[in-house]
Amino acid sequence: MTALLKQAVPKVLEGVVAPLAVFYAALAVLGLDGALITAVAWVYAGVLWRVVRRRPVPGTMVLAAIAITARAALGWWTGSAVVYFLQPELGTICISMAFLASVRLNRPLVQKLTLDYIHLPSALLRHERMRRFFARITLLWAFVLLANSTVSIWLLLHQSIGTYLLVRTSVVAAISCAAVGVSIYAFRRVLRRMHTDSPAAAITTGPAAG
């Protein structure tokens, strides 16, 4: 777990935490237009840095670049901070629906996103317990995303932007941290159970592994 966290934490900080911190800091110092420019520049600088160093660009970073470009363009066009912040919440609701659909299709999205941040052996991914784990965790995060967006939209429409940024960040962080804790606990638990399984009985092979 320590090795996996060392792989994942820097990428989460780079792709998720840092862009939010940069935007909020720029909003306080430069205003909405400056924050939009800074946020877009930060994301594209991260992509360019990886390309120049010939390092793989995570799928989540590509999606972030596309999303923030669309958000910034609409934000500039409308001149509304509410519109800027509403877009990702609506997008998050769509993502939560995609998470639910991926479970139904037996291709849980959490597994794909996890592999963007850490490396897991293919034999581990074929294990039936691990397949069930990713399906259940995908369901968990679908409802977490939906809850975060619901709270965020209510705050955005009923509170000032300053209150929204402060309260929304705290509430979303609390919900997400709880979900992360549950996910890590469940992952450790499934690894312990897999350790007691017979490899021949536990790992599915052939057509069933697809």
MIMIRO-52769 format. One line per 5 residues: number of its first residue (from 0); for each residue x, y, z negated of C-alpha. Coordinates in pm, 1 decimal, decimal comma. Layout:
% MIMIRO-52769
NUM> X:Y:Z  ...
***
This chain:
% MIMIRO-52769
0> 0,0:0,0:0,0  284,0:241,5:-79,3  439,0:187,2:264,3  102,2:233,0:437,0  32,8:555,2:244,9
5> 375,9:690,2:338,6  280,1:638,4:703,3  -68,7:786,1:674,4  -35,6:1084,5:438,3  196,1:1301,1:655,5
10> -27,6:1247,4:959,1  -343,5:1332,4:763,8  -177,6:1648,0:629,8  -66,7:1745,0:980,1  -388,5:1665,1:1162,6
15> -657,9:1747,6:905,4  -545,1:1948,0:602,4  -296,1:2188,0:764,9  -530,8:2317,8:1040,8  -798,3:2398,2:780,4
20> -549,7:2573,1:554,1  -408,5:2774,1:846,5  -755,1:2883,1:958,8  -870,5:2988,3:611,2  -548,1:3181,4:547,9
25> -570,7:3357,8:885,8  -939,1:3439,1:828,3  -854,8:3614,2:502,9  -563,8:3810,2:653,9  -654,3:3863,0:1021,8
30> -1031,0:3830,8:1039,0  -1237,3:3598,2:1257,8  -1067,0:3668,1:1593,2  -719,7:3628,2:1444,3  -822,8:3308,2:1269,5
35> -959,4:3163,0:1594,5  -636,5:3241,6:1780,0  -422,6:3105,0:1497,0  -622,5:2781,7:1467,8  -603,3:2712,1:1841,8
40> -232,3:2795,3:1853,4  -159,4:2568,0:1556,1  -327,6:2262,8:1707,8  -170,1:2305,2:2051,8  171,0:2370,7:1897,1
45> 141,4:2036,8:1717,0  54,9:1857,0:2041,2  337,5:2031,4:2230,6  588,6:1950,1:1955,8  506,0:1580,5:1984,7
50> 521,9:1584,1:2365,1  861,4:1759,5:2366,8  1000,0:1509,7:2114,8  843,2:1224,6:2315,1  640,7:1107,7:2019,0
55> 292,6:959,6:2062,9  4,3:1204,3:2023,5  -267,5:1050,1:1800,8  -613,7:1028,8:1950,1  -748,3:1230,4:1659,0
60> -510,3:1517,9:1746,6  -625,5:1517,9:2109,6  -988,4:1527,2:1998,5  -906,0:1808,9:1755,9  -745,7:2012,7:2035,2
65> -1049,0:1968,1:2262,2  -1294,0:2042,8:1982,3  -1119,6:2354,7:1853,4  -1090,8:2494,8:2207,6  -1465,8:2461,0:2259,2
70> -1540,2:2601,9:1911,5  -1311,3:2900,8:1957,2  -1453,1:2981,6:2301,1  -1809,7:2979,6:2171,9  -1706,9:3169,3:1859,0
75> -1546,6:3446,8:2063,5  -1841,4:3459,3:2301,6  -2102,2:3494,1:2026,6  -1883,7:3685,0:1778,7  -2047,1:3480,9:1502,5
80> -1861,9:3297,9:1228,6  -2180,1:3099,3:1159,2  -2179,0:2963,9:1514,5  -1809,8:2875,5:1483,3  -1860,3:2679,3:1162,2
85> -2189,8:2521,7:1269,7  -2037,7:2350,6:1573,5  -1812,3:2102,5:1388,4  -2093,7:2012,6:1150,0  -2320,5:1920,1:1439,3
90> -2028,6:1735,0:1593,8  -1971,2:1548,2:1267,8  -2333,5:1434,7:1268,8  -2280,3:1297,7:1620,8  -1963,4:1122,6:1504,9
95> -2150,6:962,4:1214,6  -2403,5:827,4:1466,1  -2115,7:694,4:1677,3  -1976,3:521,2:1367,7  -2310,8:348,8:1313,0
100> -2330,5:246,7:1679,4  -1975,0:109,0:1674,0  -2066,6:-126,4:1390,3  -2362,7:-250,2:1591,4  -2127,3:-313,0:1887,4
105> -1875,0:-496,3:1663,9  -1610,2:-232,9:1741,0  -1591,0:-32,7:1416,1  -1438,6:308,2:1479,6  -1262,9:324,3:1144,0
110> -1034,9:43,5:1263,7  -937,7:243,9:1574,0  -877,7:560,5:1371,4  -680,3:371,3:1108,0  -441,9:239,2:1372,4
115> -370,8:600,7:1474,9  -214,2:655,2:1132,4  -69,8:322,0:1022,4  47,1:0,4:1184,3  -126,7:-325,1:1093,4
120> -20,8:-666,6:1229,2  -251,6:-813,0:1492,9  -290,9:-1131,8:1287,8  -423,1:-921,7:1001,3  -673,9:-749,3:1228,2
125> -802,7:-1086,0:1355,4  -876,2:-1207,3:1004,9  -1249,6:-1244,1:947,6  -1234,3:-1072,5:608,0  -1054,6:-774,5:762,6
130> -1309,9:-752,4:1042,0  -1591,7:-741,2:787,0  -1397,9:-485,3:583,0  -1368,3:-242,7:874,4  -1736,5:-283,9:958,6
135> -1841,4:-202,2:602,8  -1599,7:88,3:567,0  -1722,9:229,8:897,3  -2076,9:223,5:756,8  -1953,9:394,4:439,4
140> -1785,4:673,9:632,5  -2083,9:718,9:861,6  -2295,1:810,2:558,5  -2012,4:1015,0:403,6  -1984,5:1225,3:720,3
145> -2360,8:1266,8:733,7  -2372,2:1378,5:368,7  -2083,9:1623,0:417,5  -2249,3:1779,0:721,6  -2588,2:1808,5:552,5
150> -2439,9:1990,1:253,5  -2221,8:2209,2:476,7  -2508,3:2317,6:704,6  -2726,8:2406,2:406,2  -2448,7:2618,7:254,6
155> -2373,4:2784,0:589,5  -2734,8:2886,7:644,5  -2810,6:2995,1:286,9  -2484,8:3140,5:153,4  -2224,1:3397,5:258,9
160> -1925,0:3283,2:464,7  -1696,4:3330,7:163,1  -1918,9:3117,4:-59,8  -1958,0:2861,2:216,9  -1581,4:2824,5:258,8
165> -1519,6:2791,4:-114,3  -1807,9:2563,1:-212,6  -1808,3:2357,9:105,6  -1437,6:2281,9:75,8  -1479,0:2171,5:-287,0
170> -1789,3:1957,9:-227,6  -1657,7:1792,6:88,7  -1322,6:1726,1:-79,0  -1494,8:1563,2:-377,9  -1715,4:1340,6:-159,7
175> -1431,3:1250,2:74,7  -1184,5:1177,4:-206,7  -1437,6:944,9:-367,8  -1484,2:766,7:-34,1  -1107,6:743,0:14,8
180> -1075,1:590,0:-331,8  -1344,2:333,9:-252,5  -1179,3:257,0:82,8  -835,3:203,3:-70,9  -978,0:-13,6:-348,5
185> -1171,8:-222,6:-94,7  -862,5:-256,7:125,3  -648,1:-377,9:-163,9  -924,8:-617,4:-266,8  -958,8:-768,1:79,5
190> -579,9:-809,4:104,4  -577,0:-1001,4:-225,7  -855,9:-1227,7:-104,2  -683,8:-1285,3:228,4  -368,5:-1385,2:43,8
195> -556,8:-1676,4:-110,6  -707,3:-1789,4:221,2  -559,4:-2060,4:438,4  -418,2:-1902,2:757,3  -559,5:-2179,2:970,3
200> -909,2:-2128,9:832,4  -903,1:-1751,6:799,3  -761,6:-1622,3:1129,4  -995,5:-1653,2:1423,4  -841,0:-1724,5:1760,0
205> -954,8:-1762,2:2120,0  -1279,8:-1603,7:2250,8  -1417,5:-1557,3:1897,1  -1132,4:-1317,1:1813,4  -1247,9:-1066,8:2075,2
***
